[in-house]
Amino acid sequence: MRALGAAVRLALGFAIGLGLWLLFSRPYERLVAPAAEAVLRLMEHPAVTRLDSPGGEFIVRRSDFPPASARPGLPAPDLHFNFVLLVALFGFDRRPWRGDRVGRLLLASAGLFAVHVAALVFQVESVYATGLGAWSAAHYGALSRNFWAGGFHFYQIAGRFAAPFALWWLFGRTEPSQNRESARGPHLRKKRKG
């Protein structure tokens, strides 16, 4: 019965997370893009990168490229769909929507925002380092190409799934003894002999 309850809570958490993601993904992209742009521009001399988020993708623009040059479009849902997994993991708790649990979910979501910003920075730098032919070869050495491309591929393969679990582990996980105690209630707890 306990496994069935956990499965129902997980499914409910997934459904709520999916609903929130569908409702707020476009506004969220409009927060991630300027944050990643600010980080990129701090690393550039002169600062030339601009990131736009017209909906469903991030458009990379550089002011030092000719106006007619291609503007890479990076798929946005691949970057931040893992928010749904984070909410589903928080749904495992017996009372996931208590005030303290929601507060912990918000902290974990802020951590995931930072992960998304970093992942977008790595993705853009990976495009710069490996996707622009002769320009990439002239501006990025072998070490930096491997660093940026490797970091982005790590996020795509493992990081985007590992990040929600790590954040849940840090902010949302409760000890099994805490779950048993809260399930028993205060009137059923055994008194210690002293």
N, C-alpha and C positions, 0 to 999 in steps of 0.2 A: 504493500500500500504506500510505503514511504517513497519507493521508486516512481510510482505513478504520480504522486503529488509533485515530485521534483520535475518529472517530464512535463506535467501541465504548467508548472511555474516557468520552466524553460521556454515552452511554446508561447506562453503569454508574454514573457519578456521579449522574445523574438518578434512577436506581432507588434508590440508597443514600440520597440526599437525601429522596426521597419516603417511603421507609421510616422514616427518622428523624423526618420531619415528622409522619407518621401516628401514630407511637408517642408522641411527646413534645409534640404541639401543645397538648393540654389543660394539662399542667403548665407549659408555656411561657406560656400565657395567664395563668396564676396568678402568674407573675413580672412580666409586662408591666403588668397592671392596677394593682397597688399602686405600681409605679414611676411610671406616668403619673398616678395619683391624687396622689402626693406632689408632682409638678411642678405639677399643677393647683391643689392646695391652697396651694402657695407663692404663687401668683398671685392668690388669692382673699382678700378681707377682708370678712367672716369666712370661714374655710375650710368649705365646705359640700358639696363634691363627694365622692361615694363611687363607686368603680367595682367591680363584681362580675364574676366570670368563671365562670358556671355551666357553661360548656362550649359552644364554638362561637360565642359572642357575648360582648360586653361590655355589661353593664347599667349605665346611668347613673342615679344617684340623687342628689338634692339634699336636704339636711336642711331647707332653707327653703321647700320646696314642700309643698303639702298631701299627706297620706298617700295620698289617692285619685288623685292626678295620675298621668299616664302616665309610664312609665319607659322611655326610649328604649333599644332594643337594637341594638347596632352589630355587624355581622358580623365575627368575628375572623379567619377564614381569608383574607379579602381583604387583611388587614393583613400577615400573616406568611408567606403561601405562597411568597414570593420566596426563602425560605431554600433551597428545592429548587433554584432557579436558581443560587444561590451555590455549593452543593455540586457541581452539574453543571459549573460553570466551573472549579472546582478539580480536577475529574476530567480536564481537558485535559492536565495535566502527565504526563510519561512515567512517573513514579513518584509518584502523588498521595498515597499512604498512608505515605510516609516520615515519620519523626518531625518533621523541620523543616517539612514541608508541612502536617502535621496541626496543628502549633502555629500556623502562619500561618492555617489555616482557623479555628481557635478565636479568633484575634485578629479576623479578619474577621467572625465570628459575633457577637462582642462589639460590634463596630461596628454590625452590623445590628440588634442588640438596641436600641442607642441610637436608631437610625433608627425602629424600631417604636414605641418610647416616644414620640418626638417626633410621629410620625404619629398616634398615638392622642390625644395632647394636642390636636393640630390638629383631629382629627375631633370630639372632644367640644366644643371651643370653637366649631367650625363649627355644631354642633347648637344650642348656646346662642345663637349670634349670628344664625342664620337660620331655625331650625326651631321656635321657640316663640312665634310670632305677636307679640302686643302686648308680651309680656315681653321678647322679643329686641329689638324696636324701642326699648323704654324703657331697656335696659341696654347696648346696643351701638350706636355711631355707624356711619356709612357706611364710614369708614376701617377700623375694626376688623372690621366684617362682611366687607369685601373681603379683608382680611389673612387672617383665619382660614379663610374659605371658599375663597379662592384657594390657600392653602397646602395645605389638605386635597385639593382637586381636582388640584393639581399632583402630589401623591403618588399619587393614584388613577390618573392618566393616564400620567405619565412616571416619577415618583420611585420607585415600587415596582419598576420594571424597571431603572431606571438605578442604583439603590443597590447591587444585587449586582455589577453590572459595575464600578462605581467601587471597591468594596471589593476585588474580585478584582484590579483594576488596581493598587491600593495594596499589597495583601498577598500576592497569589498569583501574579502574573504573573512569568514568568521570561524573561530575555533569550533570543532565538533562539540566540545563540552559546553560552549556558550549556547549552541543550538539546542542541546538537550535540556539545559537549565531553563531556557526561555520557553521551550515546549511544555515542560512540566508545570510551569507557573509557580508563583511564590508559595501557594498554600500546599503544594505537594512536595516541596524540597525537604529532604531529611535534615533534621537538626543535628549538628555536631555535638558530640559529648565532650565536655571540657574538664 
